[in-house]
């Protein structure tokens, strides 16, 4: 698998990342083991998790696998802090104290002394930005994280944060912004991606397959074993099940038929090679699903098909 630099840093990552949001909940340790082995054998290095995934169980599963299944040195380990559901509802906290205590808990679950990339999981309005960013600085200076980034920040939020970090020598420069980006979710092209390109942040798209919709699995209904049928993800997937997405999916399917590719390979190749993108983060329920995603490494969309897909998936203007 090809490697890319993360933004303007010297950190190299595989151009496809392995997402682990379902590990420890819908994906058990045995299935996670198979996924990790398949990913690393294909040349993948970027392994992404978060303190809030399955209330920390995703990190626990990874901690049980690293060193046993694959050497720690063979993965670029990334995690996030700032979102939790420990009391049953989604809570956000980007205060310095919460972030640093969350990082220490993540390191314990992961059974490592540092992560390669530590990210603030979301912007929090009532947390002073300079306090949030000081946690990133301390994580780097204390050796707990090699690089730091942000996640789900808008264009102005990421520009403000990145500029603050570059304003004074010695602060930890932001390496990345992890945001939703796919042929069904292109809003980040307006401001987030230009801000990232201007300030040296690599874009790490989550849900690059439109929450699974772009694989074509929902063209004729909702499979019983799909995320849309899961109590955890039905609303998560449902927002992309509409007339517009159906038009995009049909266009992807036609492109795939012409190229001899699957819809997954078409959609993933498009976002992987979009301007500003370093590595899409792909999550899979099974190792077989992951291996299907890894086949996209051999695919490169012709320019005319890329343009046709962009035409049919152009976001509707606000208010329409």
NORTA-V950509 format. One record per residue. N is the residue number from 1. SS is DSSP state (2 for helix, 1 for strand, 0 for the rest). PHI is phi in radians with two decimals (NA if undefined). Layout:
N:SS:PHI
N:SS:PHI
This chain:
1:0:NA
2:0:-1.15
3:1:-1.95
4:1:-2.34
5:1:-1.29
6:0:-1.47
7:0:1.04
8:0:-1.69
9:0:-1.52
10:0:-1.65
11:0:-1.44
12:1:-1.73
13:1:-2.36
14:1:-1.15
15:0:-1.39
16:1:-2.44
17:1:-1.85
18:1:-1.77
19:1:-1.56
20:0:-2.26
21:0:-1.04
22:0:-1.61
23:1:-1.15
24:0:1.52
25:0:-2.31
26:0:-1.49
27:1:-2.02
28:0:-1.42
29:2:-1.10
30:2:-1.16
31:2:-1.18
32:2:-1.08
33:2:-1.03
34:2:-1.10
35:2:-1.09
36:2:-1.10
37:2:-1.09
38:2:-1.07
39:2:-1.13
40:2:-1.19
41:2:-1.10
42:0:-1.45
43:0:1.69
44:0:-1.28
45:0:-2.24
46:1:-1.39
47:1:-2.00
48:1:-1.95
49:0:-2.51
50:0:-2.82
51:0:-1.06
52:0:-1.50
53:2:-1.29
54:2:0.93
55:2:0.93
56:2:1.65
57:2:-1.20
58:2:-1.05
59:2:-1.14
60:2:-1.08
61:2:-1.10
62:2:-1.06
63:2:-1.06
64:2:-1.32
65:2:-1.64
66:1:-1.14
67:0:1.56
68:0:-1.59
69:0:-1.57
70:1:-2.36
71:0:-1.13
72:2:-0.96
73:2:-1.20
74:2:-1.60
75:0:-2.15
76:1:-1.70
77:1:-1.56
78:1:-2.16
79:1:-2.44
80:1:-2.41
81:1:-2.49
82:0:2.29
83:1:-2.17
84:1:-2.49
85:0:-2.36
86:0:-1.09
87:0:-1.82
88:0:1.65
89:0:-2.10
90:0:-1.16
91:1:-2.21
92:1:-2.10
93:0:-2.74
94:0:-2.08
95:0:-1.27
96:2:-1.02
97:2:-1.07
98:2:-1.13
99:2:-1.08
100:2:-1.22
101:2:-1.18
102:2:-1.14
103:2:-1.11
104:2:-1.07
105:2:-1.16
106:2:-1.10
107:2:-1.07
108:2:-1.15
109:2:-1.17
110:2:-1.36
111:0:1.07
112:0:-2.32
113:0:-1.67
114:0:-2.81
115:1:-1.93
116:1:-1.38
117:1:-2.47
118:1:-2.06
119:1:-2.19
120:1:-1.33
121:0:-1.21
122:0:-2.82
123:0:-1.23
124:0:-2.20
125:0:-1.04
126:0:-1.59
127:0:-1.80
128:0:-1.00
129:2:-1.02
130:2:-1.12
131:2:-1.24
132:2:-1.01
133:2:-1.23
134:2:-1.15
135:2:-1.14
136:2:-1.14
137:2:-1.01
138:2:-1.16
139:2:-1.05
140:2:-1.32
141:2:-1.15
142:0:-1.52
143:0:1.45
144:0:-1.34
145:1:-2.46
146:1:-1.48
147:1:-2.41
148:1:-2.33
149:1:-2.69
150:1:-2.25
151:1:-2.58
152:0:1.09
153:0:-1.53
154:0:-1.26
155:2:-1.05
156:2:-1.22
157:2:-1.18
158:2:-1.20
159:2:-1.14
160:2:-1.10
161:2:-1.15
162:2:-1.16
163:2:-1.17
164:2:-1.01
165:2:-1.21
166:2:-1.52
167:2:-1.24
168:0:-2.20
169:0:-1.00
170:0:1.81
171:0:-1.32
172:0:-1.37
173:0:-1.20
174:1:-1.24
175:1:-1.70
176:1:-2.80
177:1:-2.35
178:1:-1.72
179:1:-2.42
180:1:-1.24
181:0:-2.73
182:1:-2.85
183:0:-1.16
184:0:-1.75
185:1:-2.45
186:0:-1.95
187:2:-1.06
188:2:-1.20
189:2:-1.19
190:0:-1.22
191:0:-2.34
192:2:-1.12
193:2:-1.19
194:2:-1.02
195:2:-1.09
196:2:-1.10
197:2:-1.13
198:2:-1.22
199:2:-1.96
200:0:1.39
201:0:-1.71
202:1:-1.43
203:1:-1.62
204:1:-1.99
205:1:-1.22
206:1:-1.76
207:0:0.88
208:0:-1.17
209:0:-1.81
210:0:1.02
211:0:1.05
212:0:1.64
213:2:-1.15
214:2:-1.29
215:2:-1.31
216:0:1.54
217:0:-1.19
218:0:-1.82
219:0:-1.11
220:0:-2.09
221:0:2.54
222:0:-1.97
223:0:-1.03
224:0:-1.10
225:0:-1.75
226:0:-1.59
227:2:-1.13
228:2:-1.12
229:2:-1.63
230:0:-1.51
231:0:-1.10
232:0:-1.34
233:0:-2.16
234:2:-1.05
235:2:-1.27
236:2:-1.05
237:2:-1.39
238:2:-1.00
239:0:-1.13
240:0:-1.79
241:0:-1.75
242:0:-2.59
243:2:-1.12
244:2:-1.09
245:2:-1.12
246:2:-1.12
247:2:-1.12
248:2:-1.15
249:2:-1.10
250:2:-1.14
251:2:-1.13
252:2:-1.12
253:2:-1.09
254:2:-1.14
255:2:-1.08
256:2:-1.11
257:2:-1.09
258:2:-1.22
259:2:-1.62
260:0:1.36
261:0:-1.97
262:0:-1.44
263:2:-1.00
264:2:-1.00
265:2:-1.13
266:2:-1.14
267:2:-1.14
268:2:-1.25
269:2:-1.11
270:2:-1.07
271:2:-1.29
272:2:-1.03
273:0:-1.80
274:0:-1.24
275:0:-0.97
276:0:1.53
277:1:-1.46
278:0:-1.67
279:0:-2.79
280:1:-1.16
281:1:-1.76
282:1:-1.88
283:1:-1.84
284:0:-2.44
285:0:-1.37
286:0:-2.26
287:2:-1.14
288:2:-1.10
289:2:-1.10
290:2:-1.11
291:2:-1.08
292:2:-1.13
293:2:-1.19
294:2:-1.14
295:2:-1.15
296:2:-1.16
297:2:-1.01
298:2:-1.52
299:0:-1.82
300:0:-2.44
301:0:-1.19
302:0:-1.09
303:2:-1.02
304:2:-1.21
305:2:-1.28
306:2:-0.99
307:2:-1.15
308:2:-1.11
309:2:-1.18
310:2:-1.19
311:2:-1.14
312:2:-1.31
313:0:-1.82
314:0:-0.94
315:0:-1.08
316:0:-1.25
317:0:-1.05
318:0:-0.96
319:0:1.63
320:0:-1.82
